[in-house]
């Protein structure tokens, strides 16, 4: 079985096979691809103007890390704060310096970003990127009301006749977003460059994997702590957002079996469009 959009490293990293073109039915023309690249570059440049200089960002990170570690160490200490100060006053002095530095730089960064986001350059760049993306979706015949879904992308390998799913790194899965819809007997997923199609008749089911994975980005407009996402028990820390399970849409393509991975919170959309319910692995 192959996992679509993921990388097969069965034969080693040097012989890795990335499966991301087998289902492409339509792509935007080269002129539109260039327009997208230019719009993204302009957006990135405008966004960069809202960040602190690199040196200050490094100071902010180091100060915040030190303050966090010291605060946790003091809080978890088995002695009183007074005794802890008596034992190691230098810890409190460092905390007294790093915490304010982190706080001031964090506030400065937020104010700088807020001011930049309201600037004409940033507004124009954001608007142009949005419009250029919408042009791509129109070129790919994506319905305006097509919902956006996350899919999961990582690495995998075949071992003893089974597929072992790996993260992109350290159990992390990438979660790019696609517009999803059904058209002409096909389940279609489109990003701003390509339209991928799966025959509805070739879809065999949805598998559930009771395995924790981590994603780094949250693409939804509503925060993952909202009531809508509470059934999925999503938790986060400084390392990302943790999923307690994930799913795989199974289907036939050519002479092979395939699977497309997606987060648990996208199951209702996939079930609605395919008519398939999830089974546990």
N, C-alpha and C positions, 0 to 999 in steps of 0.2 A: 504494500500500500504506500502511495505517495501522499505527502501532506502539501497541499497547495499554498503557495506564497512562502513556504518555509524551505530550509536548506538541508539536503540529505548529505550527511557526513559519514556514511557507512564506510566509504573507502578512504577516509582521512580528510583533513581540512584542505589539503592541496588538490584533492579530486572532488571537492564539494560540488553538488548540483543544486542550483537554486531554481525551484519550480514556480515561476511567476508569469510565464507567457503562454502556457499550453491552452488556456481558456480565453485568451484575449480575442475578442470578436471585432473590436473597433478601437482605433486610437485617434487622438487629435492630430491634425497635420503639424508638420515641423514648424510652420510659422506660429501656430498657437503655442507650441511647446516653448519657443523662444520668448513669446509674449509672457508666458507664465514665469519663466526664469527671470526676466527683467522686472516683473511686478514683485516677485518674491525678494529679489535683491534690493529693490527700493524699499520694501517693507522692512527687511532686516536692517538696512542702514538707518532708517528712521527710528526703529525700535532701539538700536544700539545707542542712539543719542540720549535715550532716557535712562541709561545705566551709569553707575559710577565708574570712574577710571579703573582699569584692571588692578592697579596697585591697591587702591582703596577697597576693592571687592575682596582681594586676598586678605587684607587687614581685617575686614568685617568678618570673613569666614573664620580666620584664626582666633580672633577675639571671642566670637560667639562659641566656637568649639571649646576653647579654654574655660570660658565662663560656665558653660553647660556641664563640663566634666567636673569642675571644682564644686559647683552648686550641688550636683548629685552626690559627690563624695562627702560633702559636709552634711547633707540631709540624711545620708545612710550611715553616718558615723554612729557608733554605739555609745558615744559620750555626749554630754551636753554641749551646746554651742560655745558656752563660756570655756569649758575644758578643752574643746577643740581649738579655740583661739589661743589658749595658753600653750597647747602642745605644738601648734604650727601656725603662728600668726602670719607668716609669709603667704600662706594660702589665701587668707582673707584679704591681704593687701593686693595680691594678683587679681582676685575676684573683684575687688573694689575698683581696679583699673580697667580690666577687660570688659566687664558688664556695661559700664557707661559708654565705652568706645563702641561696643556692638550696638547698643541702643541708639546712639547718636547717628552712626552710619546707616543703620536700618531705617531710621526716620528720614534721614536725608535721601536715601535711595527711593523710598516711597514717594516723597514729595517731588523728587526729580522725575520719576516715572509719571506721576499724575500730571505734572506740568507739561511733560513731553507728549503724553497721550492727547492733551487738549490742543497741541500746536497744529497749525495748518498743514505742515509737512506730514505729520503722522496721520492726520485725518485723511488727507489726499492719498497717501500710500496705502492705507487700510482700505479705502473705498475702491481704489484701482485694483488691488489684489482680489477683493471680493467680486468685483465686476468681471475680472478676467477669469476667475474660477467658474462663475456662472455661465460665461460664454463656453467654457469647456464642457460643462454638463449639458448645455443645449446642443453642442456639436455631437455629443454622444447619445442624444435622444433620451436623456434622463428626465422623467416626469418631475415637475416642480414640487409635488407633494411626496416624493420618495424619501422615506426616513433615512437617517444616517445611523450606521451601525459600526461598532468596533469589531475587528477580527484579530486573531492572535497569530503572531509570527515568531518563529524560533528556529531551532535545529532539531534534527531527529536522525536516528540510524536504525537499520534493520539488524536484529540480533535474535538468533534461534527462531526464525520464522515470525517474529513479532516486531512491531514498531515501537521503539523507545523514544519518547518525546522529551527533548531537552529544551532548556530555555535558550534565549539568544546569548546569555551569559549569566552564570550564577543564579539560575532558576528565574531569570527575568525574561518576560515575553514582551515583544513590541506589540502595540495595539493601534495600528493605522486605521483610519476611518474611511468607510465607503458609503455611497448611497445604494440602497437595495430596493429592488422592485421586481415584479414579474411581467414579462412581455413576450408574446408569441410563444408560449410554452417553455420559456426559459426563466431561470432565476438569474437575475442580472445584478452585478455589483460593479459600481463605477467609482473611480477616483477622478482627479482632474486630468489624468493622462490617458487612461484605458478603461474599456468596458469589458468585463469578464462575464461569460455566460455558461450556465450549467443547465442541461436539459432536465426539466422537472421529472420526466419519466425515468431518468437515470439515477435520481436520488433514492437511496435505500434506507436512510434513517438518520437518527441523531444519537450519538453516544455521549455519555457523561463520564468524565474522568474525575474521580474523587482525589485530586492531588492539588496541593497549594502551589500557586505560582504568583509572581509579582509583576505588576506593570508600573511604569514610571510616570505615565501621563494620564490625565483625566480629560476626555474630549467632550463630555456632555456639558450643556449649559447649566443644568441643575447639579448641585453638589452631590457627591456620592453618599453623604449623610442624610439626604432627603428621604422622606417616607417611601418614595417610589423604589428606592434601592435597599431599604432595610432588610427585606427578606433574604438578601444575598450576603448579609453579614460582612460587608467590606470593612476592612480596618486599614489604617495607614500609620506610617511613621516617617522618619527622615529618609528612609530607603525606598519608599514607594507605597503603592496600594496593593494589599494582599487579597487574592481571590482564593476561596476555599475549594473551588472546583472550576472546571471549564468543560466545554462541549466540542464535539466534532461532527460536522455535517458530512455524512458518507455518501459517495456516489460513484458511478462508473463513468469512465471517459476513455475512449479508445478500447484497448484490451486490458486496462488496468483499473484497480480500485484506488480511489482518492478520498481525501478527507480535508475539510476546511475547518480550522479551529476558531472558536469564538468564546467570549466571556459569558458567564452565566446570566448576566443581566440583559443579554441580547436574545435569550431563548424565546421569549414571547413573540418577537418579530419573525424569527426563523420558523417557528411552529405555525404561525398564522399564514406565512407565504408558501410553505411547503406542505402543510398538513401532517407533518411528522412530529411525533412526540419523543421525548428523550428516554433512553434506556441506560442503566448504570453499568459501567465496566468495572 
